[in-house]
Amino acid sequence: MLTAVNPPGSAWPGVSQGVILKGSGVFVSTGHVGASADGEIVVSSPEDQIVALFENLKATLTAADLDFANVARMTCYVNSFDDATMATLRSVRARYWNQECPPSSVIVQAVLYDPRLLVEAEVLAVVP
């Protein structure tokens, strides 16, 4: 059985931000981006956008009674594999995980759903 997970005030009606696969001990998220609470893309800086992405992931994990310590894998889709984007992504990620963070993949995606987006990320987590 699947149980939808959405943080309070989710700005994406009709789309679950995550799902718990009951009985399996697995949580799967949808792609999260650096959007504000009202759904607007954060464009003040690349760092601000990536922090917003991680904060949105944190809110979804919290709604599932999980946190970043439960995450077993992260997949990031970037619009460019340039040094600046990757350095910012690594720097922000280090604020949410210690250096023993879970395996991560980075995939260059030709186009994300909004051209202002730098990164979209999804996670797979363990439900205790």
C-alpha positions as CSV (number, residue, x, y, z in Angstrom):
1,M,0.0,0.0,0.0
2,L,1.2,3.5,-0.8
3,T,0.8,6.4,1.6
4,A,1.2,9.9,0.1
5,V,3.4,12.4,2.0
6,N,3.0,16.1,1.7
7,P,4.4,18.8,4.0
8,P,1.9,21.3,5.4
9,G,1.1,24.1,2.9
10,S,2.4,22.1,-0.1
11,A,2.2,24.4,-3.2
12,W,1.8,21.4,-5.6
13,P,-1.9,20.3,-5.4
14,G,-2.6,16.9,-7.0
15,V,1.1,15.8,-6.7
16,S,2.5,13.9,-3.7
17,Q,5.9,15.1,-2.6
18,G,6.7,11.6,-1.5
19,V,5.3,8.2,-0.8
20,I,5.9,5.6,1.8
21,L,5.7,2.0,0.6
22,K,4.0,0.5,3.6
23,G,5.5,-2.7,4.9
24,S,8.7,-2.2,2.8
25,G,10.5,0.3,4.9
26,V,11.0,2.6,1.9
27,F,10.2,6.2,1.2
28,V,10.5,7.7,-2.3
29,S,10.3,11.4,-3.0
30,T,9.3,13.3,-6.1
31,G,11.8,15.7,-7.6
32,H,12.2,18.7,-5.4
33,V,13.4,22.1,-6.6
34,G,14.5,25.5,-5.1
35,A,11.0,27.1,-4.8
36,S,9.6,29.3,-2.1
37,A,6.6,28.4,0.0
38,D,4.3,29.9,-2.6
39,G,5.8,27.8,-5.4
40,E,7.9,30.6,-7.0
41,I,11.5,29.6,-8.2
42,V,14.1,31.2,-5.9
43,V,16.3,33.3,-8.2
44,S,18.2,35.5,-5.7
45,S,21.3,33.4,-6.0
46,P,22.3,29.8,-7.0
47,E,23.1,29.1,-3.3
48,D,19.7,30.4,-2.2
49,Q,18.0,28.2,-4.8
50,I,19.9,25.1,-3.7
51,V,19.3,25.8,0.0
52,A,15.5,26.2,-0.8
53,L,15.7,22.8,-2.5
54,F,17.2,21.1,0.6
55,E,14.7,22.9,2.8
56,N,11.9,21.6,0.7
57,L,13.3,18.1,0.9
58,K,13.6,18.5,4.7
59,A,10.0,19.5,4.9
60,T,8.8,16.5,3.0
61,L,11.1,14.2,5.0
62,T,9.8,15.7,8.3
63,A,6.2,15.2,7.1
64,A,7.1,11.5,6.7
65,D,8.6,11.5,10.2
66,L,12.1,11.1,8.7
67,D,15.2,13.3,8.3
68,F,18.3,13.3,6.2
69,A,19.8,10.6,8.4
70,N,17.2,8.2,6.8
71,V,18.2,9.0,3.2
72,A,19.9,6.1,1.5
73,R,20.4,7.7,-2.0
74,M,20.0,11.1,-3.6
75,T,19.8,11.8,-7.4
76,C,20.3,15.3,-8.6
77,Y,19.4,16.6,-12.1
78,V,21.4,19.6,-13.1
79,N,21.0,21.9,-16.1
80,S,24.8,22.3,-16.3
81,F,27.7,20.3,-14.9
82,D,29.8,23.5,-14.4
83,D,32.3,24.0,-11.6
84,A,30.2,26.8,-9.9
85,T,27.0,24.8,-9.7
86,M,28.7,21.7,-8.5
87,A,30.7,23.5,-5.9
88,T,27.5,25.2,-4.6
89,L,25.6,21.9,-4.6
90,R,28.4,20.2,-2.6
91,S,28.7,23.0,-0.2
92,V,25.0,23.2,0.6
93,R,24.7,19.4,0.7
94,A,27.4,19.3,3.4
95,R,25.2,21.5,5.7
96,Y,22.5,18.8,5.7
97,W,24.8,15.7,5.8
98,N,28.1,15.0,7.4
99,Q,30.9,13.7,5.1
100,E,29.5,10.2,5.3
101,C,26.5,11.3,3.2
102,P,24.6,8.7,1.2
103,P,25.5,7.9,-2.4
104,S,24.5,10.5,-4.8
105,S,24.2,10.7,-8.6
106,V,24.3,13.8,-10.7
107,I,22.7,13.7,-14.1
108,V,22.9,16.5,-16.6
109,Q,19.3,17.2,-17.7
110,A,19.0,19.2,-20.9
111,V,15.9,21.0,-19.7
112,L,14.3,21.2,-16.3
113,Y,10.6,22.2,-16.1
114,D,11.6,25.8,-15.6
115,P,14.6,27.4,-17.3
116,R,15.5,29.3,-14.1
117,L,16.1,26.0,-12.2
118,L,19.6,24.9,-11.7
119,V,19.0,21.6,-9.8
120,E,16.2,19.1,-9.1
121,A,16.7,16.4,-6.6
122,E,14.9,13.2,-5.4
123,V,15.7,10.9,-2.5
124,L,15.2,7.3,-1.5
125,A,15.0,6.9,2.3
126,V,14.7,4.1,4.8
127,V,11.6,4.1,7.0
128,P,12.4,2.6,10.4
